[in-house]
Amino acid sequence: MRFQVSGRHLDVGDALQEHVKTEVGVVLEKFSGRPTDAHVIFSRDAHEMACEAIIHLSTGLTVQAKGQATEIYAAFADCTEKMEKQIRRYKRRLKDHHKERVEPVAVTNGTSYVLKADGADDDEPDQPIIIAESATKIPTLSVGEAVMQMELNHAAQLVFRNAKHQGINFVYKREDGNVGWVDPS
């Protein structure tokens, strides 16, 4: 497993890096078993320390957690506790999908655009203005895996390639708390 422990505008010492590797390793060994890599980022927010962990599992799922406290070790403990609760909550579902999936999730490259919110340019009123462009990956998942991935990432929506028929699908959280699924015919 690969670990990347870094700090935004602060120095992360060897003792903290070893502590992070040990604690994350224990949590992941206890619940998931096959992680591929982990990124733990520490930052300072006024008088508080923040810790963000992003862990990629071999099943293609990504677990994200954030923690805050006045001390750096306490912020990491808060983050680890949230991550552990999240993985424990989805352990049965992760195991079920893990048995079905023998190889990592296939991804398709795509491009994500951010459009200007207040309308179009005066020269061409029908054309939106692109203000940002970035590469994105579109995973090939079942609908259940897509919903689980969306919930694990605390995202409002997820675009994915349906493993059943290879078409592009979309799942999203509805205002009533349910999950919506768009499957174009």
C-alpha contacts under 8 A as a table, 3 or more apart, distances in Angstrom:
res1	aa1	res2	aa2	distance
1	M	35	P	6.51
1	M	36	T	5.13
1	M	37	D	5.35
1	M	38	A	7.71
2	R	36	T	6.54
2	R	37	D	4.52
2	R	38	A	6.27
3	F	21	K	6.94
3	F	37	D	5.83
3	F	38	A	4.94
3	F	39	H	6.05
3	F	40	V	7.81
4	Q	37	D	7.98
4	Q	38	A	6.22
4	Q	39	H	4.76
4	Q	40	V	6.22
5	V	12	V	7.60
5	V	17	Q	6.20
5	V	20	V	7.76
5	V	39	H	6.01
5	V	40	V	4.85
5	V	41	I	5.96
5	V	42	F	7.92
6	S	11	D	7.91
6	S	12	V	6.34
6	S	39	H	7.92
6	S	40	V	6.43
6	S	41	I	5.00
6	S	42	F	6.29
7	G	10	L	5.24
7	G	11	D	6.01
7	G	12	V	5.88
7	G	41	I	5.45
7	G	42	F	4.54
7	G	43	S	5.69
8	R	11	D	8.00
8	R	41	I	7.17
8	R	42	F	6.18
8	R	43	S	4.88
8	R	44	R	7.43
9	H	43	S	6.79
9	H	44	R	7.56
10	L	42	F	7.82
10	L	43	S	6.86
10	L	44	R	7.60
12	V	16	L	6.51
12	V	17	Q	6.97
12	V	42	F	7.90
13	G	16	L	5.50
13	G	17	Q	6.37
14	D	17	Q	5.03
14	D	18	E	6.17
15	A	18	E	5.25
15	A	19	H	6.16
16	L	19	H	4.96
16	L	20	V	6.10
16	L	73	Y	7.82
17	Q	20	V	5.13
17	Q	21	K	6.22
18	E	21	K	5.13
18	E	22	T	6.10
19	H	22	T	5.21
19	H	23	E	6.08
20	V	23	E	5.30
20	V	24	V	5.88
20	V	40	V	7.99
20	V	76	F	7.81
21	K	24	V	5.44
21	K	25	G	5.82
22	T	25	G	5.15
22	T	26	V	6.21
23	E	26	V	5.17
23	E	27	V	6.35
23	E	80	T	7.85
24	V	27	V	5.18
24	V	28	L	6.07
24	V	80	T	7.21
25	G	28	L	5.25
25	G	29	E	5.90
26	V	29	E	5.23
26	V	30	K	6.04
27	V	30	K	5.18
27	V	31	F	6.32
27	V	80	T	7.98
27	V	84	E	6.33
28	L	31	F	5.29
28	L	32	S	5.23
28	L	33	G	5.90
28	L	34	R	7.65
28	L	35	P	6.99
29	E	32	S	5.96
29	E	33	G	4.64
29	E	34	R	7.54
30	K	33	G	6.79
31	F	84	E	7.97
31	F	87	I	6.66
31	F	88	R	6.45
31	F	91	K	6.62
32	S	35	P	7.08
32	S	57	L	7.89
32	S	87	I	7.41
32	S	91	K	7.11
32	S	94	L	7.61
32	S	95	K	7.89
34	R	57	L	6.25
34	R	58	S	5.78
35	P	38	A	7.81
35	P	55	I	7.19
35	P	56	H	6.08
35	P	57	L	4.19
35	P	58	S	5.51
36	T	55	I	7.74
36	T	56	H	5.78
36	T	57	L	5.48
36	T	58	S	5.67
37	D	55	I	5.95
37	D	56	H	5.52
37	D	57	L	7.31
38	A	53	A	7.10
38	A	54	I	5.79
38	A	55	I	4.34
38	A	56	H	6.37
39	H	53	A	5.69
39	H	54	I	5.17
39	H	55	I	6.33
40	V	51	C	6.96
40	V	52	E	5.69
40	V	53	A	4.39
40	V	54	I	6.45
41	I	51	C	5.70
41	I	52	E	5.20
41	I	53	A	6.43
42	F	49	M	7.19
42	F	50	A	5.67
42	F	51	C	4.57
42	F	52	E	6.53
42	F	72	I	7.74
43	S	49	M	5.89
43	S	50	A	5.15
43	S	51	C	6.49
44	R	47	H	7.15
44	R	48	E	5.99
44	R	49	M	4.59
44	R	50	A	5.95
45	D	48	E	5.17
45	D	49	M	5.91
45	D	50	A	6.71
46	A	49	M	7.96
47	H	70	T	6.57
48	E	68	Q	6.59
48	E	69	A	5.53
48	E	70	T	4.49
48	E	71	E	7.04
49	M	68	Q	5.68
49	M	69	A	5.53
49	M	70	T	5.60
49	M	71	E	5.98
49	M	72	I	5.51
49	M	75	A	6.15
50	A	66	K	7.24
50	A	67	G	5.75
50	A	68	Q	4.45
50	A	69	A	6.70
50	A	72	I	7.28
50	A	75	A	5.75
50	A	76	F	7.74
51	C	66	K	5.62
51	C	67	G	5.17
51	C	68	Q	6.32
51	C	72	I	7.74
51	C	75	A	5.70
51	C	76	F	5.57
51	C	79	C	6.29
52	E	64	Q	7.37
52	E	65	A	5.82
52	E	66	K	4.39
52	E	67	G	6.50
52	E	79	C	6.77
53	A	63	V	7.91
53	A	64	Q	5.62
53	A	65	A	5.35
53	A	66	K	6.39
53	A	79	C	7.10
54	I	62	T	6.87
54	I	63	V	5.76
54	I	64	Q	4.58
54	I	65	A	6.79
55	I	62	T	5.61
55	I	63	V	5.12
55	I	64	Q	6.46
56	H	60	G	6.71
56	H	61	L	6.06
56	H	62	T	4.54
56	H	63	V	6.48
57	L	60	G	5.59
57	L	61	L	5.40
57	L	62	T	6.09
57	L	63	V	7.76
58	S	61	L	7.26
58	S	103	E	7.97
58	S	104	P	5.83
59	T	97	H	7.64
59	T	98	H	6.12
59	T	101	R	6.92
59	T	103	E	7.35
59	T	104	P	5.35
59	T	105	V	6.31
60	G	104	P	5.68
60	G	105	V	4.92
61	L	149	Q	5.88
61	L	152	L	7.99
62	T	149	Q	6.84
62	T	152	L	6.86
62	T	153	N	6.75
63	V	83	M	7.22
63	V	86	Q	7.87
63	V	87	I	7.61
63	V	152	L	5.58
63	V	153	N	6.20
64	Q	83	M	6.93
64	Q	152	L	6.78
64	Q	153	N	5.77
64	Q	154	H	7.98
65	A	79	C	5.68
65	A	80	T	7.53
65	A	82	K	6.10
65	A	83	M	5.36
66	K	78	D	7.65
66	K	79	C	4.94
66	K	82	K	7.42
67	G	75	A	5.12
67	G	76	F	6.37
67	G	77	A	7.57
67	G	78	D	4.84
67	G	79	C	4.03
67	G	80	T	7.80
67	G	82	K	7.63
68	Q	74	A	7.55
68	Q	75	A	4.50
68	Q	76	F	7.66
68	Q	78	D	6.64
68	Q	79	C	7.42
69	A	72	I	6.96
69	A	74	A	5.68
69	A	75	A	4.56
69	A	78	D	7.61
70	T	74	A	7.21
70	T	75	A	7.19
71	E	74	A	5.32
71	E	75	A	6.22
72	I	75	A	5.08
72	I	76	F	6.31
73	Y	76	F	5.06
73	Y	77	A	6.15
74	A	77	A	4.91
74	A	78	D	6.14
75	A	78	D	5.13
75	A	79	C	6.24
76	F	79	C	5.01
76	F	80	T	6.02
77	A	80	T	5.02
77	A	81	E	6.04
78	D	81	E	5.15
78	D	82	K	6.35
79	C	82	K	5.24
79	C	83	M	6.15
80	T	83	M	4.99
80	T	84	E	5.96
81	E	84	E	5.12
81	E	85	K	6.15
82	K	85	K	5.13
82	K	86	Q	6.11
83	M	86	Q	5.06
83	M	87	I	6.15
84	E	87	I	5.21
84	E	88	R	5.95
85	K	88	R	5.11
85	K	89	R	5.98
86	Q	89	R	5.12
86	Q	90	Y	6.50
86	Q	152	L	7.27
87	I	90	Y	5.24
87	I	91	K	5.75
88	R	91	K	4.95
89	R	92	R	7.75
90	Y	93	R	5.28
90	Y	94	L	5.91
91	K	94	L	5.01
91	K	95	K	6.05
92	R	95	K	5.15
92	R	96	D	6.19
93	R	96	D	5.08
93	R	97	H	6.23
94	L	97	H	5.27
94	L	98	H	5.83
95	K	98	H	4.85
95	K	99	K	6.24
96	D	99	K	5.47
96	D	100	E	6.70
97	H	100	E	5.15
97	H	101	R	6.04
97	H	145	E	7.50
98	H	101	R	5.22
98	H	102	V	7.15
99	K	102	V	6.96
101	R	104	P	7.29
105	V	139	P	6.43
105	V	140	T	6.14
105	V	141	L	7.07
106	A	139	P	5.83
106	A	140	T	5.42
107	V	137	K	5.86
107	V	138	I	5.26
107	V	139	P	4.21
107	V	140	T	5.90
108	T	137	K	5.61
108	T	138	I	4.97
108	T	139	P	6.31
108	T	140	T	7.75
109	N	135	A	7.17
109	N	136	T	6.06
109	N	137	K	4.78
109	N	138	I	6.21
110	G	135	A	5.98
110	G	136	T	5.11
110	G	137	K	5.75
110	G	138	I	6.65
111	T	133	E	6.91
111	T	134	S	5.78
111	T	135	A	4.66
111	T	136	T	5.44
112	S	133	E	5.70
112	S	134	S	5.24
112	S	135	A	6.05
112	S	136	T	6.08
113	Y	130	I	6.61
113	Y	131	I	7.64
113	Y	132	A	5.71
113	Y	133	E	4.55
113	Y	134	S	6.58
114	V	130	I	5.88
114	V	131	I	5.72
114	V	132	A	4.96
114	V	133	E	6.38
115	L	128	P	6.37
115	L	129	I	5.59
115	L	130	I	4.59
115	L	131	I	5.67
115	L	132	A	7.19
116	K	119	G	6.38
116	K	120	A	7.30
116	K	128	P	6.79
116	K	129	I	5.41
116	K	130	I	6.25
116	K	131	I	6.12
119	G	125	P	7.99
119	G	128	P	6.70
119	G	129	I	7.83
120	A	124	E	7.01
120	A	125	P	5.25
120	A	126	D	6.69
120	A	127	Q	5.88
120	A	128	P	4.77
120	A	129	I	5.87
121	D	124	E	5.55
121	D	125	P	5.65
121	D	127	Q	7.17
121	D	128	P	7.10
121	D	129	I	6.68
122	D	125	P	5.57
124	E	127	Q	5.70
125	P	128	P	7.72
130	I	133	E	7.41
138	I	159	V	6.56
138	I	160	F	5.29
138	I	161	R	6.63
139	P	160	F	5.29
139	P	161	R	6.02
140	T	160	F	5.92
140	T	161	R	4.50
140	T	162	N	5.82
140	T	163	A	5.47
140	T	166	Q	7.56
141	L	144	G	7.95
141	L	145	E	5.77
141	L	146	A	5.88
141	L	160	F	6.58
141	L	161	R	6.25
141	L	162	N	5.56
141	L	163	A	5.13
142	S	145	E	5.19
142	S	146	A	6.17
142	S	162	N	5.69
142	S	163	A	5.25
142	S	164	K	6.87
143	V	146	A	5.02
143	V	147	V	6.27
143	V	162	N	6.85
144	G	147	V	5.23
144	G	148	M	6.20
145	E	148	M	5.00
145	E	149	Q	5.99
146	A	149	Q	5.02
146	A	150	M	6.10
146	A	158	L	7.09
146	A	160	F	7.02
146	A	171	V	7.25
147	V	150	M	5.09
147	V	151	E	6.23
147	V	171	V	6.74
147	V	179	V	7.79
148	M	151	E	5.11
148	M	152	L	6.05
149	Q	152	L	5.07
149	Q	153	N	6.13
150	M	153	N	5.30
150	M	154	H	6.11
150	M	155	A	5.26
150	M	156	A	7.10
150	M	157	Q	6.47
150	M	158	L	6.00
150	M	171	V	8.00
150	M	172	Y	8.00
151	E	154	H	4.98
151	E	155	A	6.40
152	L	155	A	7.82
155	A	158	L	7.22
156	A	172	Y	5.65
156	A	173	K	5.44
157	Q	170	F	7.18
157	Q	171	V	5.59
157	Q	172	Y	4.03
157	Q	173	K	6.38
158	L	170	F	5.76
158	L	171	V	5.40
158	L	172	Y	6.41
159	V	168	I	7.12
159	V	169	N	5.88
159	V	170	F	4.54
159	V	171	V	6.64
160	F	168	I	5.80
160	F	169	N	5.40
160	F	170	F	6.24
161	R	166	Q	5.50
161	R	167	G	5.47
161	R	168	I	4.48
161	R	169	N	5.88
162	N	165	H	5.86
162	N	166	Q	4.90
162	N	167	G	5.43
162	N	168	I	6.15
162	N	169	N	6.15
163	A	166	Q	5.38
163	A	167	G	7.96
167	G	183	D	7.89
167	G	184	P	7.87
168	I	183	D	7.39
168	I	184	P	7.69
169	N	181	W	7.39
169	N	182	V	5.72
169	N	183	D	5.07
169	N	184	P	7.01
170	F	181	W	5.75
170	F	182	V	5.01
170	F	183	D	6.85
171	V	179	V	6.82
171	V	180	G	5.52
171	V	181	W	4.39
171	V	182	V	6.23
172	Y	179	V	5.62
172	Y	180	G	5.17
172	Y	181	W	6.55
173	K	177	G	6.45
173	K	178	N	6.05
173	K	179	V	4.60
173	K	180	G	6.11
174	R	177	G	5.44
174	R	178	N	5.35
174	R	179	V	5.59
174	R	180	G	6.15
175	E	178	N	7.38
